[in-house]
Every structure is written in structure tokens, then in C-alpha cells.
Amino acid sequence: MKRKFLMIVLSAFLFSCGNSEKKSNESTSSDEVPACCKNKGNDATSSDNVPECCKNKGLEMLFPSEVSAKGDSYLGKEVAVRGFVKKVCHCSGKKCQLADNDESEVSLTVFANDEIGKFSQELTGKNVKYIGVVKENRITKEMIAADEAKQAEEAAKSNQNCDNGQGEVKEEKGHKHCGKNKDYSKMKKWMEENKKDYYPVYYVEVKNFEVMD
């Protein structure tokens, strides 16, 4: 009888320890999951019900210069880009010009999707993380030739050129070709070296963003 009683007590103790260990493991596992990703319902595992913070976990964090230089590797993929906002477009607010830091030059433009609408001017001068899809705008040889011809026609009509020291003033008045020829020369050189009939300009269509500082 005494032996039987001891076996019952021992069994109860082991069962209790097993439950405690299970609860402990469950607690540890739960602690490792961000609050926003914890199951809040039966449908939480479906993609439509997964919070954005969980969807974005694991995305590679890139600098603007990396996207510009290796855009073909990320084309059509969702990425996270952290950059210093040099400028927010004053006209529409739909695009931001990014640099790796406040001392580097602009190397990437990001565009707000329809849901975001436009960016606030207050983003200027801040480090911001953008989540979006890398896309490509192709500038062809024909496009460059047509624009260069238009520039020559405008310069001839106004009898002005980029060497008269008024480049900045003319740009403000709508003569935006000053300095653009240098970009076209770079593009044409790249096409020749890479045997392409277009020059790719990569950008990110943003679906959400976060100010980092």
C-alpha cells in the first residue's frame, strides 16, 4: 500500500514537471516573437493578416548606392533601403532623393506608391528606412538623341549656352539641359562598354517607411 502511494506521488511529480517545462518552453518561444507578430486570431497565419513588421523581417538592409550599383540583382524584389534624405520633391511630394549619408551625393530616388500618396517635406535631412520594390527606368539611345536635339534647338533660339555662367539661372527658368549633357555622356559610355542600347536607372516604389532619427 505504501509503495503504491509512493508511485502515485512520483507520477504526479513527474507530470507536474513535464507541464512546467512545457510552459517554460512556450514562454521562451513567445518572448522571442515580436509583439506585433504574435497570433491574434485563427487567420493570423494568412498573408493578408500578417502585420507589416513581420512581413518585412529578414529583408536585407541596403544603402542607396548599393541599389543603384547592383539594381539588376534586386530588380522586382522587395528590399529595405536606409538613406539620408537630401530632398523631397516640392511639386508632387511623390519622390525623395537619397544618399548614403549627409556628406555623399544623391544616388537613388524613391517614389511613394498610391497608398502613401506623397512624402512630407519634414523628411528632408533625416535618415529614413524605406520598404519597397526595386524597379527600372530605361533611358534609350533614341531618347537621348531626341533630347539632345531639343536642347540644341532651344540653345540656338535663345542664343545661350552652358558656358555663359548663367547655368543655374537658366535651369530655374526651365533650361534644364545645363549639366545634363555630362550625364548623357556617362550613359552613352556605359552603353558602349556593356553593349546595351539603354541605360538603366533604378528606383524603389515605396509601400511603407520609418524615420530612423
N, C-alpha and C positions, 0 to 999 in steps of 0.2 A: 504493500500500500504506500509506504513511504517512498519507495523507488518510483512508483507510478506518479506520485505527486511531484517529485523532482523533475521527471521527464516533461511533465506539463509546464512547469515553471520555466525550464530550459527552452522549450519550444516557444513559449510566449516571449521570452527574452530575445531569441534569435529573430523571430518575426518582427518584433519591435525595432531591432537594429536594422533589419533589412529595409523597413519603411523609412527609418530615419536617414539611412544612406541614400535611398532613392530621392527623398525630399531634398536632401542636401545637394545631390547632383542636379536636380531640377532647378534648384535655386541658383546654383552656379551658372548653369546654362542660360537661365533667364537674365542674369546680371550681365552676361556678355552681349546680349542683344540690345541695340539702341532702343530707347523708349518709343521712338516713332515707328519701329518695326515690329513691336510686339503684337501678337494676334488679337485683334479687336472684334472678331466675328468669324463665322464659318467661311465667309468669302474672302478673307484676308490673303489667301494664297493666290488668288487670281490676279493677273497682271493689272486689271482695271482697278483693283482695290489696294495695291501695294503703294505705300507713301513714296513720294519722290525721293526722300532721303535714302530709302532702301534701294530704289532703282539705280541711284547714282553711286552706290557703294561699289568700290572696285574699279571705277573709272580711272584711267591713267591721267595724272595731272601734268599738263603741258604748258610750256611758255609760248607766247605768241610767235616768237621766231622759229620754234620747232614746227609749228603748224605750217608756217609759210615755207620753210625749207623742205619739209617732208610731207607736204599735203597729200601727195598721191598715195601715201601709206595709210592715211586716215580718211580718205575720201568716202563719204557715205556712212561713216561711223560716228557714233556719239562719243564725245570727248569732254573733258573738263579743262578749261583754259584759265589760268590765272595771270592777269596782267595789270599794268598801270594804265589807267585811262587818261590818255593825252587830250582827247577831245570828244565831245558828244555833238552830233550834228545839230546845228541850230535850226535848220529848216524844218525837218520832219521829226528829229529825235529818234529815228529808227536805227541809227548806227553809232557805234563807238569805235574810236581808233585806239588800238592798244600797243603798248611797248612792254618789253620785259621788265623795265624799271623806269624810274623817273628821269634817268640820265641817258637812256637809249632811245633810238629813233623808232617811229611807228613801224610795225612790221605786220600787223594784222587788223582787219576790220571785222567787227561782229555786227550782225543785224538782228533786231528784235522780230520774233515771229508775230503772227496776227494776234495771238492771245496776250502777249506782253504789250503790243501796240507801239510804245516808244519808251526811250530811256530818259531819266531825269538829268538835267544839267548838273545836278549836285554830285553825280558820279565822277565828274572831272576832277583829276588829281587824287583819286582813290585807287587802292588795289582791290580788284573785283574778280571773283571766280564766276565764270560763265559755263553753263552746261548746254550743249547743243550739238548739231550735226555739221560736220565739215562738208562744204560744197565748193564748187569750182565755177569760175567765170573765165571763159576762154576768149582771149584777145587775138584775133586772126591777123594775118598779114594784110588782108583786104581792108580790115577795119583801120589798121594803122595808116595804110596808104591813103584811104579816104579822108582821115582826119588831118594828115599832114598836108594834103592838097587844100583842104578847107582853111588850114592855118596860113598857108602861103597866100591864098586868095584874100583873106582878111588883112594880112600884113601889107599886101600890095595896095589894097583900098585905103587903108589908114596911113600908109607910108611910115609905119612904125615897125620896129623890131625889138628883139630882146636885148639889144646891146646899147640902148639909149639911157639905161639907168632907171627906167620907169617900169621895170618888170612887175614890181609889187603893186604899183598904182594901176597898171593895166589889168592885172588879174582881178583886182577889186571891181573894175569896170566891165569885166566879162571877158577880157582877153586872157584866157586861161592856158594858152599854149606855152607861155614862158616857163622853161624848166621841164615841160612835158617831153620835148624832143630828146632830152637826155634819157628819160625813161624808155622811150621808144627805141633808142639806140641799144640800150641794155636788153630790151625784149628781143630785138632782131638778132642780136649776137647770141642770145640764149637759144633761139630757134635754130640758128645755123649750127651751133655746137651740138644740140640734141636732136637735130634732124626732125624738127616738128614744124608744122605750118600754123601753130598757135602758141601763145604764151599763157600758161595757167596762172590765175590769181585766185588763191584760196581764201575762203572766208568761213565764218561759223554762223549758222542760223540758230539763234539762242532761244531756248524754251524756258529757262529759269536762270537766276543769277543770285549771287550773295556778296555783299560788301564785306571784305576781309579786315578792314581797319577803319 
